[in-house]
């Protein structure tokens, strides 16, 4: 049976590749863009199974309207892919409050807007799958990426809890954690670099700025293969709550958990010694 997908941020990058893969699989796709719906229609060859909707995810009313339009067009929503978002490359101290708020408004509150718009329809169906595009940054912090990573850490917590709350209703939730994929994520169209640069961070964040420039368009991950992985994910009988994608993501996660275990071993007595004496 074909599925109906609702994909945010579908005009380029991972969103575009996921849309192509779903359409090639014979599924129906509601693809959202902030502007120029005609351009995306052309990119996707005016496919009869495609419906393009204008959506700024930070506008909650618009999210509900877009979801209602999608259900009106195709009758249901089987897969929601929350892909819209952008990066923020900055030391924690360097970014302004406005830059941080804007990043959260899109990456976190925008995602929540779309989830709240989709769930009444999925609950009515007693089926559906929410796929939140997180990041390797949602699993591990790194110099220069702490603020962006914090938005993805939020997505991780939201997704884990959704999976628990929605399981009795027949709805799945998965956080997908891509590593470095060869998209335009490191271009100025998808990545904000704070204008405030503090020289004391030259050996950490400064080096990361240079690395981000050097690896742009040379990232190891293949977006087309990621899209195929998502097809496998949404067609699985028992999809995972977490799906890290890319060897770099897996290596980063394993290094984090190994270091975490070392800290636990070193501080074990302190950790277990904070309960009341009457607790066994």
TORKOL-4160 file (C-alpha; in steps of 0.2 Angstrom, whole numbers, padded with zeros to 4 digits, m for minus):
280
<pt num="1" X="0000" Y="0000" Z="0000"/>
<pt num="2" X="0006" Y="0017" Z="m0004"/>
<pt num="3" X="0010" Y="0030" Z="0010"/>
<pt num="4" X="0006" Y="0048" Z="0011"/>
<pt num="5" X="0021" Y="0058" Z="0016"/>
<pt num="6" X="0022" Y="0076" Z="0023"/>
<pt num="7" X="0039" Y="0083" Z="0022"/>
<pt num="8" X="0045" Y="0100" Z="0028"/>
<pt num="9" X="0060" Y="0109" Z="0020"/>
<pt num="10" X="0058" Y="0100" Z="0004"/>
<pt num="11" X="0065" Y="0112" Z="m0008"/>
<pt num="12" X="0083" Y="0106" Z="m0007"/>
<pt num="13" X="0096" Y="0095" Z="0002"/>
<pt num="14" X="0089" Y="0080" Z="0012"/>
<pt num="15" X="0071" Y="0086" Z="0010"/>
<pt num="16" X="0072" Y="0086" Z="m0009"/>
<pt num="17" X="0080" Y="0069" Z="m0009"/>
<pt num="18" X="0068" Y="0061" Z="0003"/>
<pt num="19" X="0054" Y="0068" Z="m0008"/>
<pt num="20" X="0061" Y="0061" Z="m0024"/>
<pt num="21" X="0063" Y="0044" Z="m0016"/>
<pt num="22" X="0046" Y="0043" Z="m0009"/>
<pt num="23" X="0038" Y="0048" Z="m0026"/>
<pt num="24" X="0049" Y="0035" Z="m0035"/>
<pt num="25" X="0043" Y="0022" Z="m0023"/>
<pt num="26" X="0025" Y="0026" Z="m0029"/>
<pt num="27" X="0020" Y="0035" Z="m0013"/>
<pt num="28" X="0011" Y="0052" Z="m0012"/>
<pt num="29" X="0021" Y="0067" Z="m0005"/>
<pt num="30" X="0015" Y="0083" Z="0002"/>
<pt num="31" X="0031" Y="0094" Z="0001"/>
<pt num="32" X="0032" Y="0110" Z="0010"/>
<pt num="33" X="0042" Y="0126" Z="0005"/>
<pt num="34" X="0043" Y="0143" Z="0012"/>
<pt num="35" X="0041" Y="0151" Z="m0005"/>
<pt num="36" X="0041" Y="0147" Z="m0024"/>
<pt num="37" X="0030" Y="0131" Z="m0025"/>
<pt num="38" X="0031" Y="0131" Z="m0044"/>
<pt num="39" X="0050" Y="0129" Z="m0043"/>
<pt num="40" X="0048" Y="0113" Z="m0033"/>
<pt num="41" X="0034" Y="0106" Z="m0044"/>
<pt num="42" X="0046" Y="0108" Z="m0058"/>
<pt num="43" X="0061" Y="0100" Z="m0049"/>
<pt num="44" X="0050" Y="0085" Z="m0046"/>
<pt num="45" X="0043" Y="0084" Z="m0064"/>
<pt num="46" X="0025" Y="0089" Z="m0059"/>
<pt num="47" X="0022" Y="0072" Z="m0052"/>
<pt num="48" X="0004" Y="0068" Z="m0050"/>
<pt num="49" X="0007" Y="0061" Z="m0033"/>
<pt num="50" X="0015" Y="0077" Z="m0027"/>
<pt num="51" X="0006" Y="0092" Z="m0019"/>
<pt num="52" X="0017" Y="0107" Z="m0014"/>
<pt num="53" X="0011" Y="0118" Z="0001"/>
<pt num="54" X="0018" Y="0134" Z="0007"/>
<pt num="55" X="0024" Y="0133" Z="0025"/>
<pt num="56" X="0034" Y="0143" Z="0037"/>
<pt num="57" X="0036" Y="0131" Z="0051"/>
<pt num="58" X="0037" Y="0145" Z="0064"/>
<pt num="59" X="0019" Y="0150" Z="0060"/>
<pt num="60" X="0008" Y="0138" Z="0070"/>
<pt num="61" X="m0008" Y="0143" Z="0062"/>
<pt num="62" X="0000" Y="0140" Z="0045"/>
<pt num="63" X="0006" Y="0123" Z="0050"/>
<pt num="64" X="m0012" Y="0118" Z="0054"/>
<pt num="65" X="m0018" Y="0125" Z="0038"/>
<pt num="66" X="m0005" Y="0115" Z="0028"/>
<pt num="67" X="m0009" Y="0099" Z="0037"/>
<pt num="68" X="m0028" Y="0101" Z="0034"/>
<pt num="69" X="m0024" Y="0105" Z="0015"/>
<pt num="70" X="m0013" Y="0089" Z="0014"/>
<pt num="71" X="m0027" Y="0078" Z="0022"/>
<pt num="72" X="m0040" Y="0086" Z="0011"/>
<pt num="73" X="m0029" Y="0082" Z="m0004"/>
<pt num="74" X="m0024" Y="0064" Z="0000"/>
<pt num="75" X="m0035" Y="0059" Z="0014"/>
<pt num="76" X="m0023" Y="0055" Z="0027"/>
<pt num="77" X="m0005" Y="0057" Z="0033"/>
<pt num="78" X="0006" Y="0041" Z="0036"/>
<pt num="79" X="0023" Y="0049" Z="0037"/>
<pt num="80" X="0028" Y="0066" Z="0044"/>
<pt num="81" X="0046" Y="0070" Z="0041"/>
<pt num="82" X="0052" Y="0086" Z="0051"/>
<pt num="83" X="0067" Y="0091" Z="0040"/>
<pt num="84" X="0066" Y="0110" Z="0040"/>
<pt num="85" X="0080" Y="0118" Z="0050"/>
<pt num="86" X="0097" Y="0126" Z="0049"/>
<pt num="87" X="0113" Y="0127" Z="0057"/>
<pt num="88" X="0122" Y="0139" Z="0068"/>
<pt num="89" X="0141" Y="0139" Z="0069"/>
<pt num="90" X="0146" Y="0149" Z="0084"/>
<pt num="91" X="0154" Y="0148" Z="0101"/>
<pt num="92" X="0142" Y="0148" Z="0115"/>
<pt num="93" X="0147" Y="0165" Z="0121"/>
<pt num="94" X="0148" Y="0172" Z="0103"/>
<pt num="95" X="0130" Y="0171" Z="0098"/>
<pt num="96" X="0117" Y="0184" Z="0102"/>
<pt num="97" X="0101" Y="0180" Z="0110"/>
<pt num="98" X="0092" Y="0184" Z="0094"/>
<pt num="99" X="0103" Y="0172" Z="0084"/>
<pt num="100" X="0099" Y="0158" Z="0097"/>
<pt num="101" X="0081" Y="0162" Z="0098"/>
<pt num="102" X="0079" Y="0161" Z="0079"/>
<pt num="103" X="0088" Y="0144" Z="0078"/>
<pt num="104" X="0076" Y="0137" Z="0092"/>
<pt num="105" X="0061" Y="0145" Z="0083"/>
<pt num="106" X="0064" Y="0135" Z="0067"/>
<pt num="107" X="0073" Y="0119" Z="0074"/>
<pt num="108" X="0063" Y="0116" Z="0089"/>
<pt num="109" X="0047" Y="0126" Z="0090"/>
<pt num="110" X="0044" Y="0124" Z="0072"/>
<pt num="111" X="0046" Y="0106" Z="0073"/>
<pt num="112" X="0033" Y="0106" Z="0088"/>
<pt num="113" X="0021" Y="0116" Z="0078"/>
<pt num="114" X="0021" Y="0103" Z="0064"/>
<pt num="115" X="0019" Y="0089" Z="0076"/>
<pt num="116" X="0005" Y="0097" Z="0085"/>
<pt num="117" X="m0004" Y="0100" Z="0068"/>
<pt num="118" X="m0001" Y="0082" Z="0062"/>
<pt num="119" X="m0006" Y="0072" Z="0078"/>
<pt num="120" X="m0024" Y="0075" Z="0078"/>
<pt num="121" X="m0025" Y="0067" Z="0061"/>
<pt num="122" X="m0014" Y="0052" Z="0066"/>
<pt num="123" X="m0023" Y="0049" Z="0082"/>
<pt num="124" X="m0039" Y="0048" Z="0072"/>
<pt num="125" X="m0031" Y="0036" Z="0060"/>
<pt num="126" X="m0023" Y="0026" Z="0075"/>
<pt num="127" X="m0008" Y="0025" Z="0063"/>
<pt num="128" X="0007" Y="0035" Z="0057"/>
<pt num="129" X="0025" Y="0038" Z="0059"/>
<pt num="130" X="0034" Y="0054" Z="0065"/>
<pt num="131" X="0052" Y="0055" Z="0058"/>
<pt num="132" X="0062" Y="0070" Z="0066"/>
<pt num="133" X="0078" Y="0074" Z="0057"/>
<pt num="134" X="0090" Y="0077" Z="0071"/>
<pt num="135" X="0109" Y="0076" Z="0069"/>
<pt num="136" X="0125" Y="0069" Z="0075"/>
<pt num="137" X="0125" Y="0085" Z="0085"/>
<pt num="138" X="0109" Y="0078" Z="0094"/>
<pt num="139" X="0120" Y="0064" Z="0101"/>
<pt num="140" X="0136" Y="0074" Z="0105"/>
<pt num="141" X="0142" Y="0092" Z="0107"/>
<pt num="142" X="0156" Y="0099" Z="0097"/>
<pt num="143" X="0166" Y="0115" Z="0097"/>
<pt num="144" X="0157" Y="0128" Z="0087"/>
<pt num="145" X="0141" Y="0118" Z="0086"/>
<pt num="146" X="0135" Y="0118" Z="0104"/>
<pt num="147" X="0120" Y="0130" Z="0101"/>
<pt num="148" X="0114" Y="0121" Z="0086"/>
<pt num="149" X="0117" Y="0104" Z="0095"/>
<pt num="150" X="0106" Y="0110" Z="0109"/>
<pt num="151" X="0092" Y="0112" Z="0097"/>
<pt num="152" X="0095" Y="0094" Z="0091"/>
<pt num="153" X="0097" Y="0087" Z="0109"/>
<pt num="154" X="0079" Y="0095" Z="0112"/>
<pt num="155" X="0073" Y="0085" Z="0097"/>
<pt num="156" X="0080" Y="0069" Z="0104"/>
<pt num="157" X="0071" Y="0071" Z="0120"/>
<pt num="158" X="0055" Y="0076" Z="0111"/>
<pt num="159" X="0056" Y="0061" Z="0100"/>
<pt num="160" X="0060" Y="0048" Z="0114"/>
<pt num="161" X="0045" Y="0054" Z="0124"/>
<pt num="162" X="0033" Y="0054" Z="0108"/>
<pt num="163" X="0038" Y="0036" Z="0105"/>
<pt num="164" X="0032" Y="0032" Z="0123"/>
<pt num="165" X="0016" Y="0042" Z="0122"/>
<pt num="166" X="0011" Y="0037" Z="0105"/>
<pt num="167" X="0015" Y="0018" Z="0105"/>
<pt num="168" X="m0003" Y="0014" Z="0113"/>
<pt num="169" X="m0011" Y="0024" Z="0098"/>
<pt num="170" X="m0002" Y="0014" Z="0085"/>
<pt num="171" X="0009" Y="0029" Z="0080"/>
<pt num="172" X="0028" Y="0027" Z="0079"/>
<pt num="173" X="0042" Y="0041" Z="0082"/>
<pt num="174" X="0060" Y="0040" Z="0076"/>
<pt num="175" X="0074" Y="0052" Z="0078"/>
<pt num="176" X="0086" Y="0051" Z="0063"/>
<pt num="177" X="0104" Y="0057" Z="0066"/>
<pt num="178" X="0113" Y="0060" Z="0050"/>
<pt num="179" X="0132" Y="0064" Z="0051"/>
<pt num="180" X="0140" Y="0075" Z="0038"/>
<pt num="181" X="0130" Y="0072" Z="0022"/>
<pt num="182" X="0135" Y="0080" Z="0005"/>
<pt num="183" X="0121" Y="0093" Z="0004"/>
<pt num="184" X="0121" Y="0112" Z="0005"/>
<pt num="185" X="0120" Y="0112" Z="0024"/>
<pt num="186" X="0137" Y="0121" Z="0026"/>
<pt num="187" X="0132" Y="0134" Z="0013"/>
<pt num="188" X="0126" Y="0151" Z="0018"/>
<pt num="189" X="0109" Y="0146" Z="0013"/>
<pt num="190" X="0108" Y="0133" Z="0027"/>
<pt num="191" X="0121" Y="0139" Z="0040"/>
<pt num="192" X="0122" Y="0155" Z="0050"/>
<pt num="193" X="0139" Y="0160" Z="0056"/>
<pt num="194" X="0138" Y="0172" Z="0070"/>
<pt num="195" X="0146" Y="0189" Z="0066"/>
<pt num="196" X="0154" Y="0191" Z="0083"/>
<pt num="197" X="0170" Y="0182" Z="0084"/>
<pt num="198" X="0180" Y="0181" Z="0100"/>
<pt num="199" X="0199" Y="0177" Z="0097"/>
<pt num="200" X="0200" Y="0167" Z="0113"/>
<pt num="201" X="0191" Y="0153" Z="0104"/>
<pt num="202" X="0203" Y="0153" Z="0089"/>
<pt num="203" X="0210" Y="0136" Z="0093"/>
<pt num="204" X="0193" Y="0128" Z="0095"/>
<pt num="205" X="0178" Y="0136" Z="0086"/>
<pt num="206" X="0190" Y="0145" Z="0075"/>
<pt num="207" X="0197" Y="0129" Z="0068"/>
<pt num="208" X="0180" Y="0122" Z="0066"/>
<pt num="209" X="0175" Y="0137" Z="0055"/>
<pt num="210" X="0190" Y="0133" Z="0044"/>
<pt num="211" X="0185" Y="0114" Z="0044"/>
<pt num="212" X="0167" Y="0118" Z="0039"/>
<pt num="213" X="0173" Y="0128" Z="0024"/>
<pt num="214" X="0185" Y="0115" Z="0019"/>
<pt num="215" X="0173" Y="0100" Z="0020"/>
<pt num="216" X="0159" Y="0108" Z="0011"/>
<pt num="217" X="0153" Y="0098" Z="m0003"/>
<pt num="218" X="0166" Y="0084" Z="0002"/>
<pt num="219" X="0156" Y="0076" Z="0016"/>
<pt num="220" X="0156" Y="0057" Z="0016"/>
<pt num="221" X="0137" Y="0055" Z="0017"/>
<pt num="222" X="0126" Y="0052" Z="0002"/>
<pt num="223" X="0109" Y="0060" Z="0003"/>
<pt num="224" X="0102" Y="0048" Z="m0009"/>
<pt num="225" X="0107" Y="0033" Z="0002"/>
<pt num="226" X="0099" Y="0042" Z="0017"/>
<pt num="227" X="0083" Y="0044" Z="0008"/>
<pt num="228" X="0083" Y="0025" Z="0004"/>
<pt num="229" X="0086" Y="0022" Z="0022"/>
<pt num="230" X="0071" Y="0032" Z="0027"/>
<pt num="231" X="0060" Y="0021" Z="0015"/>
<pt num="232" X="0066" Y="0006" Z="0024"/>
<pt num="233" X="0063" Y="0015" Z="0041"/>
<pt num="234" X="0045" Y="0019" Z="0037"/>
<pt num="235" X="0041" Y="0002" Z="0030"/>
<pt num="236" X="0048" Y="m0007" Z="0045"/>
<pt num="237" X="0036" Y="m0017" Z="0057"/>
<pt num="238" X="0046" Y="m0011" Z="0072"/>
<pt num="239" X="0055" Y="0005" Z="0068"/>
<pt num="240" X="0069" Y="0011" Z="0080"/>
<pt num="241" X="0067" Y="0026" Z="0091"/>
<pt num="242" X="0084" Y="0031" Z="0085"/>
<pt num="243" X="0092" Y="0029" Z="0068"/>
<pt num="244" X="0110" Y="0036" Z="0067"/>
<pt num="245" X="0116" Y="0037" Z="0049"/>
<pt num="246" X="0134" Y="0038" Z="0043"/>
<pt num="247" X="0150" Y="0030" Z="0050"/>
<pt num="248" X="0155" Y="0047" Z="0057"/>
<pt num="249" X="0139" Y="0047" Z="0068"/>
<pt num="250" X="0141" Y="0030" Z="0074"/>
<pt num="251" X="0160" Y="0033" Z="0078"/>
<pt num="252" X="0155" Y="0049" Z="0088"/>
<pt num="253" X="0141" Y="0040" Z="0097"/>
<pt num="254" X="0152" Y="0026" Z="0102"/>
<pt num="255" X="0166" Y="0038" Z="0108"/>
<pt num="256" X="0153" Y="0048" Z="0119"/>
<pt num="257" X="0146" Y="0032" Z="0127"/>
<pt num="258" X="0164" Y="0025" Z="0130"/>
<pt num="259" X="0169" Y="0041" Z="0139"/>
<pt num="260" X="0152" Y="0042" Z="0148"/>
<pt num="261" X="0156" Y="0024" Z="0155"/>
<pt num="262" X="0173" Y="0029" Z="0161"/>
<pt num="263" X="0166" Y="0044" Z="0170"/>
<pt num="264" X="0153" Y="0033" Z="0179"/>
<pt num="265" X="0167" Y="0020" Z="0184"/>
<pt num="266" X="0178" Y="0034" Z="0191"/>
<pt num="267" X="0163" Y="0043" Z="0200"/>
<pt num="268" X="0153" Y="0027" Z="0204"/>
<pt num="269" X="0153" Y="0029" Z="0223"/>
<pt num="270" X="0148" Y="0048" Z="0222"/>
<pt num="271" X="0134" Y="0044" Z="0210"/>
<pt num="272" X="0126" Y="0030" Z="0220"/>
<pt num="273" X="0130" Y="0039" Z="0237"/>
<pt num="274" X="0117" Y="0053" Z="0235"/>
<pt num="275" X="0102" Y="0043" Z="0240"/>
<pt num="276" X="0094" Y="0044" Z="0257"/>
<pt num="277" X="0101" Y="0031" Z="0269"/>
<pt num="278" X="0084" Y="0022" Z="0270"/>
<pt num="279" X="0085" Y="0018" Z="0251"/>
<pt num="280" X="0091" Y="0001" Z="0247"/>
